[in-house]
Amino acid sequence: MNEEIPKDIPVKLPGPSYSVISRLVLLDGSEEYRPSKAVRWSRSHVMIKLQERDGIEPEYVWLRVEDVQRVLRKPPTPAG
């Protein structure tokens, strides 16, 4: 549900792909964090390749940069 195709799609591949964690919003509104590869990107969007599963063709999805992370970090706990 959070797929968003950018207005200006980069034509040239930027080079190597990078392992990332992508936040996907499913049809029922729930969220899922999935390992994926960043294969194209711009300042605002990243095209990810979802990891293949048991012979299923890979899926490519454009997400906003906010939905793609190199690592997941636990939010800081408030001091107190």
DARA-V330885 format. One record per residue. N is the residue number from 1. RES is the residue in one small letter. SS is DSSP state (alpha for helix, beta for strand, coil for the rest). Layout:
N,RES,SS
N,RES,SS
This chain:
1,m,coil
2,n,coil
3,e,coil
4,e,coil
5,i,coil
6,p,coil
7,k,coil
8,d,coil
9,i,coil
10,p,coil
11,v,coil
12,k,coil
13,l,coil
14,p,coil
15,g,coil
16,p,coil
17,s,coil
18,y,beta
19,s,beta
20,v,beta
21,i,beta
22,s,beta
23,r,beta
24,l,beta
25,v,beta
26,l,coil
27,l,coil
28,d,coil
29,g,coil
30,s,coil
31,e,beta
32,e,beta
33,y,beta
34,r,beta
35,p,beta
36,s,beta
37,k,beta
38,a,beta
39,v,beta
40,r,beta
41,w,beta
42,s,coil
43,r,coil
44,s,coil
45,h,beta
46,v,beta
47,m,beta
48,i,beta
49,k,beta
50,l,beta
51,q,coil
52,e,coil
53,r,coil
54,d,coil
55,g,coil
56,i,coil
57,e,coil
58,p,coil
59,e,beta
60,y,beta
61,v,beta
62,w,beta
63,l,beta
64,r,beta
65,v,alpha
66,e,alpha
67,d,alpha
68,v,beta
69,q,beta
70,r,coil
71,v,coil
72,l,coil
73,r,coil
74,k,coil
75,p,coil
76,p,coil
77,t,coil
78,p,coil
79,a,coil
80,g,coil
